[in-house]
Amino acid sequence: MSHSDIRNHGGIDPGSESPPQTFYDVGQPYEPVHYHESSYDSHHDDFASHQYSTSQGYAGPQEHVTSPGSSLPKGYVGAYQTETEWNDATGPVQKPPPSGSWYDRLNNGWTPEIFCEACSVVFLLAMIILLSRIEGRPLSTWTIAVSPNAVIAILSIASKASLIYALGQTISQLKWLHLLKKPDSLEDLQHYDDASRGPLGAIRMFWTVRSASVIAYLGCVVILLALAFEPFSQQLLHFDERIIAYPGQRSSVPSSAAYDFGAQGVDGVSAVIAVGPRDNQMKAAVVNGIYDVVKDPPFECPGSTCSYPPITSFGVCSECEDITSTIKKTKRNTTFGQIWDLTTPSNLTLQASASVDAHSGFKHTQANSTAETINTLFGGLGMPVRTGMVRFPARTSGLTTIDNWMDTMEAYECTFSFCGHRYTGWNFTNGTLAPGADEVIRLNNSDVRRTASRGTGCWRRWTR
């Protein structure tokens, strides 16, 4: 007879946990008893005793534990089993041995998240250290094939990715704590998962989950702020063009401490006969200045940018004045042609003439000039010099005749003298000279003599 047959004997319902009322009188106490069927397979007992030891206080499947003082119902006939009293387990409860590989045990904890947070901090510190090391240094000192911008981009992306992974895992785990507080909020689990996956879910988290954890909200804020981490990290590094000095290379401009024009002598004569200046280059510079043929100073700049300190140069200055309206014109009495005497306000005298003959026709003076030395105390240099000049340009309309040729006359009075030029703020940039200030220093006789005697002056051939 099987176990189920015993329970069904006498009309017992297998699904009922209480014996039928026919087994005991009404009002008698119900006394559960242990029963045992000999036909019950013994391997169940062996399996149970193997899985749970006696010291753990677990009951086997064939035992029916009852509390003391309970009684069996009258008339109940069943298999008999020794009654076992309820005793609390006195030994420590042992957990089942862990199962799974070390990789599974590693993923079950917070080790990956902590590791990623540490990596994020390490990458951020590496970026800060790199920026501090290359601050103020030329780009030529960077010898790595990858540019500094690329290295900063790699470090910023690695730091951001590590941080976002740890935040996503943390937000995803917080959904279980949220479920404990609100068991009926199963829809919020999906919102937590969406927030852990990206910025869009993090934004929706603020209005879809009203009572989320403060830590979850802070994680969403950090995820949104991380979007600007990479662009702003590129703004940390920029390059400025700076002027640096090349060692061993110098910029120069020709100059002289004193102007010594020299003298020429005659062979066979014991004494040197001074015949005046013979410096043709200086003469050419003066003539260029007269005709406004100005050349830039011959600066030599081996680099892209050169700057020069204030330079004082000894040169020739000129001052010209238009005296066409103030010149005095006097016509001589002549039989043929015309002769005019011209007197400048400084009492310089010039002449201009015109004539007509059958062989040459009409002709007149094109230009004329005269000069006088104002002071002869400049060591025989013939400076300063006052010059008067007249010119007769062609008429713009009509013919020039003996009656109207004087109408186009232009008269000027110029003074040439030694002077000083102080050049300040002159620069040479990318092959182009950037002129600065040009201050003219007026010299008198004593200044020129003192400069020449002490040898502190300088001259320039690029007279302006």
SULKAWO-V895938 format. One record per backbone hydrogen bond with DSSP energy under -0.5 kcal/mol. CO is the residue of the C=O (numbers start at 1). NH is the residue of the N-H. Records with the same first field share a line. If there is no record, write none. Layout:
# SULKAWO-V895938
CO = NH / NH
This chain:
# SULKAWO-V895938
2 = 6
3 = 7
4 = 8
5 = 9
6 = 9
8 = 11
13 = 16
20 = 23
21 = 24
25 = 28
29 = 31
30 = 32 / 71
31 = 73
34 = 81
36 = 38
37 = 40
41 = 44 / 45
42 = 46
43 = 47
44 = 48
45 = 49
46 = 50
47 = 51
48 = 52
53 = 56 / 58
54 = 57
55 = 91
60 = 63
63 = 65
67 = 70
73 = 76
76 = 78
81 = 34
84 = 66
85 = 87
101 = 105
102 = 106
103 = 107
104 = 108
106 = 109
110 = 114
111 = 115
112 = 116
113 = 117
114 = 118
115 = 119
116 = 120
117 = 121
118 = 122
119 = 123
120 = 124
121 = 125
122 = 126
123 = 127
124 = 128
125 = 129
126 = 130
127 = 131
128 = 132
129 = 133
130 = 134
131 = 135
134 = 137
138 = 141
139 = 142
141 = 143
147 = 151
148 = 152
149 = 153
150 = 154
151 = 155
152 = 156
153 = 157
154 = 158
155 = 159
156 = 160
157 = 161
158 = 162
159 = 163
160 = 164
161 = 165
162 = 166
163 = 167
164 = 168
165 = 169
166 = 170
167 = 171
168 = 172
169 = 173
170 = 174
171 = 175
172 = 175
173 = 176 / 177
174 = 178
175 = 179
176 = 180
177 = 181
178 = 182
182 = 185
184 = 186
185 = 188
186 = 189 / 190
187 = 190 / 191
188 = 192
189 = 193
190 = 194
191 = 195
192 = 196
193 = 197
194 = 197 / 198
198 = 202
199 = 203
200 = 204
201 = 205
203 = 206
204 = 207 / 208
205 = 209
208 = 210
209 = 212
213 = 217
214 = 218
215 = 219
216 = 220
217 = 221
218 = 222
219 = 223
220 = 224
221 = 225
222 = 226
224 = 227
225 = 228
226 = 229 / 230
228 = 232
229 = 233
230 = 234
231 = 235
232 = 236
233 = 236
234 = 237
236 = 238
240 = 242
242 = 244
245 = 247
246 = 249
252 = 300
258 = 260
259 = 261
261 = 278
266 = 269
271 = 273
272 = 274
278 = 280
279 = 283
280 = 284
281 = 285
282 = 286
283 = 287
284 = 288
285 = 289
286 = 290
287 = 291
288 = 293
289 = 292
292 = 294
297 = 299
299 = 301
300 = 252
304 = 430
306 = 428
311 = 313 / 423
313 = 315 / 421
314 = 460
315 = 419
317 = 417
319 = 415
321 = 323 / 413
323 = 327
327 = 329
328 = 343
330 = 341
332 = 334
338 = 354
339 = 332
340 = 342 / 352
341 = 330
342 = 350
343 = 328
344 = 347
348 = 344
350 = 342
352 = 340
353 = 365
354 = 338
355 = 363
357 = 361
361 = 357
363 = 355
366 = 392
368 = 390
370 = 388
372 = 374 / 386
376 = 380
378 = 381
384 = 374 / 375
385 = 416
386 = 372
387 = 414
388 = 370
389 = 412
390 = 368
391 = 410
399 = 401
401 = 404 / 405
404 = 407
405 = 408
406 = 409
408 = 393
410 = 391
411 = 323 / 324
412 = 389
413 = 321
414 = 387
415 = 319
416 = 384 / 385
417 = 317
418 = 443
419 = 315
420 = 441
421 = 313 / 423
422 = 424 / 439
423 = 311
424 = 437
426 = 308
427 = 434
428 = 306
429 = 432
432 = 429
433 = 435
434 = 427
437 = 424
438 = 440
439 = 422
440 = 442
441 = 420
444 = 448
445 = 449
446 = 450
447 = 451
448 = 452
449 = 453
450 = 454
451 = 455 / 456 / 457
458 = 314
461 = 463
